[in-house]
Amino acid sequence: MSSHDVVALNFHESCLRMSDIDLLKGPYWLNDQLISFYFEYLEKRVFENESDLLFVSPEVTQCIRMVSQEEVSIFLGPLRAAERAFVFFALNDNDRADRAGGTHWSLLVFSRPEQTFYHFDSSRNANGEYARGLVAILKRALCCPEAAMRTGDCLQQSNGYDCGIHVLCTADAVTRQIRKSGSIAGVRSARYDVIRAKREELLATITELGGRTH
C-alpha cells in the first residue's frame, strides 16, 4: 500500500486517506470525500442535536441527479429529507453517473420555512443550469412543488481551485443564519480571510478527531 492510500481518518461513514489530506494542503480542488466528511462532521458533531438540518453527501446528490424521478426516494427516503426544515446539497458539474469528477462545486440549500431553494455559487453562477435541474427533481421529492429558487449572496472565488472551500464556508454561514433567525434570508457571504483559513481549520479538525495529517 502506498503512503497516499493509508487511511488518515475514519469518521462514521467517511474514510479519508492521506491522498485526501494532501488535497487540503493545496492549492488543490476538494474532492467528494472531503466534502462528504465535512458535511458528516456538521451533522454528527456540530448539529448532532438539531434534526431539522440535513447534509446530503455529494455522492447521494449525484445519484439523485442521474436516476429517474421514481428512484429519487430510494436515496432521500432513508434520510427523512421530506421531514427536514433545511437540506444542504453540494452540487458539481459532473455529468457522469458512473464516477466522481467535475470541475466546479456550488451549494444548494432548501429552506422549508421559506419554501425556497437558495443556490450559492462562487464562480458567477457557473452551476446555475445544474442547480435548476436539481431543484426540478427535488420539488417533488421534498414535497414542495411551489418552492421558489433564489441566487444567494456568495463571495466570488479568487482562483480556480477553492470552489469546494467556498461551499464549506458558505454552509457554515448559512447554518449560523439559521440558528440566528430560523431562516436563510439575509445570510451574509463568507469573507476572504475565512476562506483562506479554512484548509488549516479542516486539518486541525481532522487531528482533533484522532486522524493523521502527516
C-alpha positions in Angstrom: 0.0 0.0 0.0 1.4 3.4 -1.0 1.6 6.2 1.6 -1.2 8.0 -0.3 -3.6 5.1 0.3 -3.1 4.9 4.0 -6.2 5.7 6.0 -5.9 9.1 7.7 -9.3 9.1 9.5 -12.4 7.0 9.8 -15.4 9.1 10.9 -18.8 7.5 10.9 -19.4 6.7 7.2 -16.5 8.8 6.0 -13.0 7.5 5.2 -10.2 9.9 4.5 -6.9 8.8 3.1 -3.6 10.6 3.0 -4.2 11.5 -0.6 -7.3 13.4 0.6 -5.3 15.2 3.2 -2.8 16.2 0.6 -5.6 18.0 -1.3 -6.3 20.0 1.8 -2.7 21.3 1.9 -3.4 22.8 -1.5 -3.6 24.5 -3.8 -6.0 21.8 -4.9 -9.7 21.2 -5.7 -11.6 19.4 -2.9 -12.9 16.0 -3.8 -16.2 14.2 -2.9 -14.6 12.5 0.1 -13.5 15.8 1.8 -16.9 17.5 1.3 -18.7 14.3 2.5 -16.6 14.3 5.6 -17.3 17.9 6.4 -21.0 17.5 5.9 -21.0 14.5 8.1 -18.9 16.3 10.7 -21.5 19.1 10.7 -24.4 16.7 11.1 -22.8 14.3 13.7 -20.9 16.8 15.8 -21.8 20.4 15.3 -25.5 19.9 14.9 -25.9 16.4 16.4 -29.0 17.5 18.4 -30.6 19.5 15.6 -32.6 17.1 13.5 -34.1 19.8 11.3 -30.8 20.1 9.4 -29.8 17.5 6.8 -26.5 17.5 4.9 -26.7 15.3 1.8 -23.4 13.9 0.7 -22.1 14.8 -2.8 -22.4 11.1 -3.8 -26.1 11.0 -3.0 -26.7 14.3 -4.7 -25.0 13.0 -7.8 -27.2 9.9 -7.8 -30.3 12.0 -7.4 -29.4 13.9 -10.5 -28.8 10.8 -12.6 -31.7 8.4 -11.6 -35.3 8.6 -12.6 -37.8 10.7 -10.6 -39.3 7.5 -9.2 -36.0 6.3 -7.9 -35.1 9.5 -6.0 -37.0 8.4 -2.9 -34.6 5.4 -2.6 -31.9 7.9 -1.7 -33.8 10.6 0.2 -36.4 8.4 1.9 -34.0 6.8 4.5 -32.6 10.3 5.3 -36.2 11.6 6.1 -35.4 14.5 3.8 -39.1 15.4 3.3 -39.4 16.0 7.1 -36.4 18.3 7.4 -36.6 22.1 7.6 -33.3 22.7 5.9 -31.5 20.4 3.4 -28.0 21.1 2.1 -26.7 19.7 -1.2 -23.1 20.0 -2.5 -23.5 20.2 -6.3 -20.9 19.8 -9.0 -20.9 19.9 -12.8 -20.1 16.2 -13.3 -22.3 14.7 -16.0 -21.1 11.1 -15.4 -23.2 8.8 -13.3 -20.5 6.1 -13.0 -17.7 8.0 -11.4 -16.8 11.0 -9.2 -15.5 14.1 -11.0 -16.5 17.5 -12.2 -14.7 20.8 -12.1 -16.8 23.1 -10.0 -18.7 22.9 -6.7 -21.6 25.1 -5.6 -24.1 24.8 -2.6 -27.9 24.4 -2.9 -29.9 24.7 0.3 -33.6 24.1 0.7 -35.4 26.1 3.3 -38.8 24.6 4.1 -39.9 27.5 6.3 -39.3 29.9 3.4 -40.4 27.4 0.7 -37.2 28.5 -1.2 -34.1 26.9 -2.7 -31.0 29.0 -2.3 -28.1 28.5 -4.7 -24.7 29.8 -3.7 -22.1 29.8 -6.5 -18.6 31.2 -6.1 -18.0 31.4 -9.9 -20.6 33.7 -11.5 -23.4 31.1 -11.3 -21.4 28.6 -13.4 -23.6 25.8 -11.9 -26.9 27.6 -12.4 -28.2 25.2 -15.0 -27.3 22.2 -12.9 -28.9 23.8 -9.8 -32.1 24.4 -11.7 -32.2 20.8 -12.9 -31.7 19.5 -9.4 -34.4 21.8 -8.0 -36.9 20.5 -10.5 -36.2 17.0 -9.2 -36.3 18.0 -5.6 -39.5 19.9 -5.6 -41.4 16.6 -5.9 -39.1 14.6 -3.7 -39.2 17.2 -0.9 -43.0 17.8 -1.2 -42.5 21.5 -2.1 -44.0 21.9 -5.6 -44.4 25.7 -5.3 -41.0 26.4 -3.8 -39.0 29.3 -5.4 -35.4 29.4 -6.3 -33.1 32.3 -5.4 -29.4 33.1 -6.1 -27.8 33.5 -2.7 -25.1 36.1 -1.9 -21.8 34.3 -2.4 -18.3 35.6 -2.3 -16.6 35.0 -5.7 -13.5 32.8 -5.7 -10.2 34.4 -6.5 -8.6 31.3 -8.0 -9.6 28.2 -9.9 -9.5 25.6 -7.1 -11.2 26.9 -4.0 -14.8 26.3 -5.0 -15.1 23.4 -2.5 -13.7 25.6 0.3 -16.3 28.2 -0.6 -19.1 25.6 -0.4 -17.9 24.6 3.2 -17.6 28.2 4.4 -21.0 29.1 2.9 -22.5 26.2 4.6 -21.1 27.5 7.9 -22.5 31.0 7.2 -25.9 29.6 6.3 -26.1 27.4 9.5 -25.2 30.5 11.6 -28.0 32.4 9.9 -30.5 29.6 10.5 -29.5 29.4 14.2 -29.9 33.2 14.5 -33.2 33.8 12.6 -34.7 30.4 11.7 -34.4 31.2 8.0 -31.7 31.8 5.3 -32.8 35.2 4.1 -30.3 37.8 4.8 -27.3 35.5 5.1 -24.0 37.2 4.6 -21.4 35.9 2.3 -18.2 34.4 3.8 -15.1 36.7 3.9 -11.8 36.1 2.1 -10.0 35.7 5.4 -12.4 32.9 6.4 -11.8 31.2 3.0 -8.0 31.4 3.4 -8.1 29.9 6.9 -10.5 27.0 6.2 -7.9 24.5 5.0 -5.9 24.8 8.1 -9.1 24.6 10.2 -10.1 21.4 8.5 -6.7 19.8 9.1 -6.9 20.8 12.8 -10.4 19.3 13.0 -9.1 16.0 11.5 -6.4 15.9 14.0 -8.8 16.6 16.9 -10.9 13.7 15.7 -7.9 11.4 16.0 -6.9 11.5 12.4 -3.4 11.9 11.0 -2.3 14.8 8.7 1.4 13.9 8.2 
